Amino acid sequence: MTTTQEASSTEAGKLDGLLSKFDDAVRLLSQAPASTKPAKLPRVLDTARRVLLQAGGCAALESRAADFESAGVFAGSDWATPQYLIPTLTTYALKSADANVVVIEALSELRLLAVAKGGYAHSLISQEQAHHYLTQVMAINLWLLFNAPSEAERETQGRLANISRQLFQHLAERIGYEYVIDQLIDEIWRILKQRPIQVDSIKQMITQIALCQANPEIDLGASGHGADRLVSSLYGPTQACREDPGIDVYRARLERMDNATLQAESTGFARAMHDTGLVSPYHAVLLRYLLEEGDHLLSEALGLSSTGRDCLLCYRELVHALIRSGVYPATAQAVYGLALLLERGILYQPPVAPAMWRQLNLQLSEWAEGRLSLAYGDIASPRARLIEGVLCMLGLPLGVGQGNNPTCQSARALSMWAYNDPDYLLQMVTWAARDDEIIMHFEGQPISSNESASGVATELPIDLDPVSLIVVPHLDRIYAEMGRRCIGREGDPHRWVNPEFHGWWSGRGFSINVDVATGQLTEVDTFIRHFYASYHPYYNGNQPLIHPQPAGIAVTDSAARFIGWHAITILRASLDPSDVMRVYFYNPNNDSGQDWGDGVKVSTSGNGERFGEASLPFEQFTSRLYIYHYDPLERGELATVTDEELERVQGFLHRSWGATRLPPAELQADQGPQ
């Protein structure tokens, strides 16, 4: 039995055990008199929560819908009358921090799914009504189908956020994607414009769209515009693989092609890849075949400009070795990472090419191989997976995501190193993957990831790209240890931790607008003026930002309520196409397009953003900022920031996360005369 089969068998056994406990709890609830049912309900809901987190849990509970409803799970609640339920309210229930609310909502949806599919004849709602209700719920909560949990969800829900996602995957498979297909396509394109490294969930959605298109029983009607481009980018970007013939057939076709046909194939693949950011497995087959056909066609297949072509020709042997070792149908995204790496020209930095050769010959530790196999299976070797991850991170340094984990600091560090110091990133990967240890220094003293206590994450994250999967556990422990070494110092520990953790280019000047002891706002005017003087081109002598700088923001939800603190990277400040001064930044959250309330909506495209950047108008960004670094030797013009600008920034601040943090004097001034 393979490791994967053993894991599946173990998971199935765990689910069976939980279902047995659930059935017992439901039976006890059913037998209890009405007066004691409330005391029996918590056991049912707690067991249901654990079942919902398991693969196959939703299907198992759907088949038990009649039993748990008749036992009295919904008795005395709004869910007891499904004919009156309002689809728009499901969002609030599914986002709740109360586990019981999330579980009851999930059970209600599964109950209605059983009704809609004809498995449960309900006395209060018809099969058609249940189906219509669920299609509305799916459309309203479309983000649950493929978006990772947001910062707000992570802070308020933790693992509960996974229940909603498991539920909606099950709903989509049972009800059908055709009912929300247009919204699904729009969302996929929105995410792809951010060029994330991890695209497996997007590929799964596109596969579902392709299955909808191919299924004669599904009538998409007028929906599905824009789907063909997405589907073809994965399954048939060119004429020779248009009908998705399979890897072996396509490889045989390549051997019969003349030079002109190969040129057309190469151009077609490159166009599809750069258009979507997705790479077809057929593209990997072509690239490996072209290794024997000459570098001109290889350059065409990668879609390189003159910069990339020159880099390819200068480092020909290295590029060929990277393709042979890291580009396979199962690791096709490596093609896009390689193309963008060459376009960046970072191989011209003297340490990078030798470091890439070391990466190719790296002997992975047993722990590293085990982690990669656990996360990605054994279709491709752990070594090939890690090479794919390195290529993608160096090609798409702003595409790194933190997964569903509180590791934004580590994700930010990896992104910053890939963006600004690629050979240092490669060194980190080597230490983590080969030695199972990273040693960094804090104020001259070494910190070993093996000797450090636990990190910010309570368990090892698994939902990450290959590089993050190996390196983040080490970085997380080191970051936490640096914080522990600052205990007892006055002020925020990020003042000392960020420059030591992220790199020498992090400004040693530090500004914070929150009093650490009380949590109240402090010296806001100075904080804002200094930020404008350091970062705003109109106040810093039009000096562009040279190195990306770590910063901290107060994340708010769509109602502008405070959620938590979050690490980001300030990349640049400049005018957008509409002549609005914007701050462009990197957000390690998996989707940067967020609504932070009070009209503050983070943009990811259409306002001058490069791939992976998020942006906000300067005033709005400043209002959500709570710490930043700067070079104390480069001072801008503090005095020339106008009172009107200060008031606008403070308005956004006081109407959002600062509303409950005003010092008594300011609070009284805000409220006016009593």
RODREN-638227 format. One record per residue (C-alpha): residue in three letters; z, x, y. Coordinates in steps of 0.5 Angstrom, whole numbers, plus 500, padded with zeros to 3 digits. Layout:
BEGIN
AlaZXY
...
***
This chain:
BEGIN
Met500500500
Thr498503507
Thr503503513
Thr500498516
Gln500493510
Glu508495509
Ala509493516
Ser505487516
Ser509485509
Thr516487513
Glu514482519
Ala512477514
Gly519477511
Lys522477517
Leu519471519
Asp520467513
Gly528469514
Leu528466521
Leu524460519
Ser529459513
Lys535459518
Phe531455523
Asp530449518
Asp537450516
Ala539449524
Val534443525
Arg537440518
Leu544440521
Leu542438528
Ser539432525
Gln545430520
Ala550431526
Pro552424530
Ala550424537
Ser556426540
Thr556433537
Lys549434537
Pro549438544
Ala554443540
Lys549444534
Leu543445539
Pro544452541
Arg543455534
Val536451534
Leu534454540
Asp536461539
Thr533461532
Ala527458535
Arg527464540
Arg527469535
Val521466531
Leu517465537
Leu517473538
Gln514474531
Ala507474530
Gly505467526
Gly512464529
Cys508459534
Ala504456528
Ala510456524
Leu514452529
Glu507447530
Ser507445523
Arg515443524
Ala514439530
Ala515432527
Asp522435524
Phe525438530
Glu523433535
Ser526427530
Ala532432529
Gly534431537
Val531437540
Phe529434546
Ala534428546
Gly537427553
Ser532431557
Asp525430561
Trp522433555
Ala524427551
Thr518423554
Pro512427553
Gln507422556
Tyr511423563
Leu511431563
Ile507434569
Pro503440567
Thr504444574
Leu511444572
Thr510448566
Thr509454570
Tyr517454573
Ala519453566
Leu515458563
Lys518463568
Ser525461568
Ala530466566
Asp534461562
Ala532463555
Asn533455553
Val529453558
Val523457556
Val524455549
Ile524448550
Glu518448554
Ala515452548
Leu517447543
Ser514442547
Glu508445548
Leu507446540
Arg509439539
Leu504436543
Leu499441540
Ala501438533
Val499431536
Ala493434539
Lys490437533
Gly492430529
Gly498433525
Tyr503429528
Ala502422530
His507421536
Ser509414538
Leu509415546
Ile503420547
Ser496419544
Gln492425541
Glu487425546
Gln493425552
Ala496431548
His489434548
His488433556
Tyr495435558
Leu494442554
Thr488443557
Gln491442564
Val497447562
Met492452560
Ala488452566
Ile494452570
Asn497458567
Leu491462565
Trp494468567
Leu499468561
Leu493469556
Phe491476558
Asn496479564
Ala502483562
Pro508481565
Ser509482573
Glu515486576
Ala518479578
Glu517477570
Arg520483568
Glu526483572
Thr528476571
Gln526474564
Gly525481560
Arg523480553
Leu522472554
Ala516473558
Asn513475551
Ile514468548
Ser510465554
Arg504470552
Gln505469544
Leu505461546
Phe498461550
Gln495466545
His496460540
Leu494454544
Ala488458546
Glu486459539
Arg488452537
Ile485448543
Gly479452545
Tyr477457550
Glu471453552
Tyr476448557
Val478454561
Ile472459560
Asp470459567
Gln477461570
Leu477466564
Ile471469566
Asp473470574
Glu480473572
Ile477478567
Trp472480573
Arg478481577
Ile482485573
Leu476489571
Lys475491578
Gln481495578
Arg479499572
Pro485499568
Ile485504562
Gln488499557
Val482494556
Asp484492549
Ser486485552
Ile480484556
Lys476486550
Gln479481546
Met478475551
Ile471477551
Thr471477544
Gln473470544
Ile468468549
Ala463471545
Leu465467539
Cys465460543
Gln458462545
Ala456463538
Asn460457535
Pro455451535
Glu461446535
Ile463448542
Asp459445547
Leu460450553
Gly456445558
Ala455448564
Ser461453564
Gly460460562
His456463568
Gly458471568
Ala460471561
Asp453474558
Arg454480562
Leu461481559
Val459480552
Ser453484552
Ser457490555
Leu461490549
Tyr456488543
Gly449489546
Pro448493552
Thr441495550
Gln435492547
Ala436496541
Cys443493539
Arg442486543
Glu443482537
Asp449486535
Pro446489529
Gly452494527
Ile454501527
Asp450504521
Val444500523
Tyr444502530
Arg445509528
Ala438509523
Arg434506529
Leu436512534
Glu433516529
Arg426513529
Met426513537
Asp422517541
Asn424521548
Ala422515552
Thr426510548
Leu432514548
Gln432515555
Ala431507556
Glu437506552
Ser441512555
Thr440508562
Gly442501559
Phe448504557
Ala450507563
Arg449501567
Ala453497563
Met459502563
His459503570
Asp458496572
Thr464493568
Gly468499566
Leu468497559
Val464501554
Ser461499547
Pro462502541
Tyr454503540
His455507547
Ala459512543
Val454512537
Leu449514542
Leu453519545
Arg454523539
Tyr447522537
Leu444525543
Leu449532542
Glu442534539
Glu437532543
Gly439535550
Asp443535556
His438531560
Leu439525556
Leu447526555
Ser447526563
Glu443519563
Ala447516558
Leu454518562
Gly450515568
Leu452522572
Ser450523579
Ser448530581
Thr456532582
Gly457530575
Arg450533572
Asp452540575
Cys459540572
Leu456538565
Leu451544565
Cys457549567
Tyr462546562
Arg456544557
Glu460547550
Leu467544553
Val463537554
His460537547
Ala467539544
Leu470533547
Ile465528545
Arg465531538
Ser473530538
Gly474524542
Val468520542
Tyr468515536
Pro466507536
Ala474506536
Thr475510542
Ala469508546
Gln473508552
Ala473516552
Val466515554
Tyr467512561
Gly473517562
Leu469523561
Ala464521565
Leu469520571
Leu472526570
Leu465530570
Glu464526577
Arg471528580
Gly469535579
Ile476537576
Leu473542571
Tyr472547577
Gln479548578
Pro480554574
Pro486552570
Val483545567
Ala478547563
Pro482552559
Ala487547558
Met482542556
Trp480547550
Arg488547548
Gln488540548
Leu482540543
Asn486545539
Leu493542539
Gln497541533
Leu500534534
Ser508533532
Glu509529526
Trp513524531
Ala507524536
Glu502522530
Gly507517528
Arg507514535
Leu500514536
Ser498511529
Leu504505530
Ala501503536
Tyr493504535
Gly493504527
Asp489509523
Ile481507525
Ala481513529
Ser485519528
Pro491520532
Arg488527535
Ala482523537
Arg486517540
Leu490522545
Ile483526547
Glu481519549
Gly487518553
Val487524556
Leu480523558
Cys481516561
Met487518565
Leu484524568
Gly478520569
Leu482514572
Pro488516575
Leu489510578
Gly488506572
Val495508569
Gly500502567
Gln507501565
Gly506496560
Asn512491560
Asn517496561
Pro521498567
Thr518505567
Cys514505574
Gln517512576
Ser514515570
Ala507511570
Arg507513577
Ala508521576
Leu503521570
Ser498518575
Met500522581
Trp499528577
Ala492526574
Tyr490525581
Asn493531584
Asp495536579
Pro491535573
Asp493542569
Tyr500540570
Leu499533567
Leu495537561
Gln501541560
Met506535560
Val502532554
Thr502539551
Trp509540551
Ala510532549
Ala505532543
Arg506539540
Asp513540542
Asp517533542
Glu520536548
Ile519537556
Ile523541560
Met523540568
His528543573
Phe532539578
Glu535544584
Gly534550579
Gln537547573
Pro533546567
Ile533539564
Ser531538557
Ser528531555
Asn532532548
Glu538533551
Ser538528556
Ala542521555
Ser538515555
Gly533513560
Val531507564
Ala528503558
Thr532501553
Glu527502547
Leu521506546
Pro515503550
Ile509502545
Asp504498549
Leu502504553
Asp495508553
Pro495514549
Val498519554
Ser503515556
Leu505513549
Ile507520548
Val509523555
Val513517558
Pro519517553
His521524555
Leu519523563
Asp524517563
Arg530520560
Ile529526565
Tyr528522571
Ala534518569
Glu538525568
Met536527575
Gly539520577
Arg545522574
Arg546529577
Cys546525584
Ile552521582
Gly557522588
Arg552524593
Glu552520599
Gly545515600
Asp540514595
Pro538519590
His531518590
Arg532523596
Trp533529591
Val530526585
Asn523524587
Pro520531590
Glu523535584
Phe520529579
His514528582
Gly512535585
Trp512540591
Trp507536595
Ser512530596
Gly515530603
Arg522533603
Gly523528609
Phe526522607
Ser527515610
Ile531509608
Asn532502611
Val538499606
Asp545502606
Val546504599
Ala553502599
Thr553495602
Gly545493601
Gln544491608
Leu539493612
Thr540499617
Glu536502622
Val530498621
Asp527500628
Thr527507627
Phe525506620
Ile519503622
Arg517507628
His518513624
Phe513510618
Tyr508509623
Ala508516626
Ser508519620
Tyr502515616
His498510622
Pro492514624
Tyr493511631
Tyr500515632
Asn500521627
Gly494524631
Asn489521626
Gln491526621
Pro489523614
Leu494523608
Ile493530604
His497529598
Pro499522595
Gln506520597
Pro512517593
Ala515510596
Gly519505594
Ile518497596
Ala522491595
Val518486591
Thr518479592
Asp515473589
Ser510468591
Ala516464595
Ala518471599
Arg524472595
Phe527478593
Ile526481586
Gly527488585
Trp526495587
His519498585
Ala516505585
Ile509506588
Thr504511591
Ile502511598
Leu494514598
Arg491513604
Ala491509611
Ser485507614
Leu481501617
Asp478496612
Pro470494613
Ser473488618
Asp477494622
Val484492620
Met488498619
Arg491498612
Val495502607
Tyr492503600
Phe497505595
Tyr497505587
Asn502500584
Pro504502576
Asn504495575
Asn499493570
Asp495488575
Ser496490583
Gly493483585
Gln500480587
Asp502474592
Trp509477595
Gly510471599
Asp509469607
Gly502470607
Val503477604
Lys497477598
Val496484595
Ser488485595
Thr485490590
Ser477489592
Gly473487598
Asn477490603
Gly475497602
Glu479499596
Arg477504591
Phe477503583
Gly485502582
Glu487502589
Ala491496592
Ser492495599
Leu495491605
Pro495490612
Phe499496615
Glu504491618
Gln505487612
Phe506493607
Thr511496612
Ser515490611
Arg516491604
Leu517498604
Tyr524500603
Ile524508602
Tyr518513604
His518521604
Tyr514525610
Asp514532612
Pro519533617
Leu515539620
Glu509534622
Arg512529627
Gly508523630
Glu509519636
Leu515515635
Ala515512642
Thr508509642
Val509504637
Thr509497641
Asp515492641
Glu510487639
Glu508491633
Leu515492631
Glu517485632
Arg511483627
Val513487622
Gln521485622
Gly518478622
Phe515479615
Leu521483613
His526478616
Arg523472612
Ser523475606
Trp527480602
Gly531482608
Ala533475610
Thr540476606
Arg541483608
Leu541482615
Pro548486618
Pro552481622
Ala550482629
Glu543481627
Leu544475623
Gln547472629
Ala542474634
Asp537471629
Gln540464629
Gly541464636
Pro546461640
Gln551457636
***
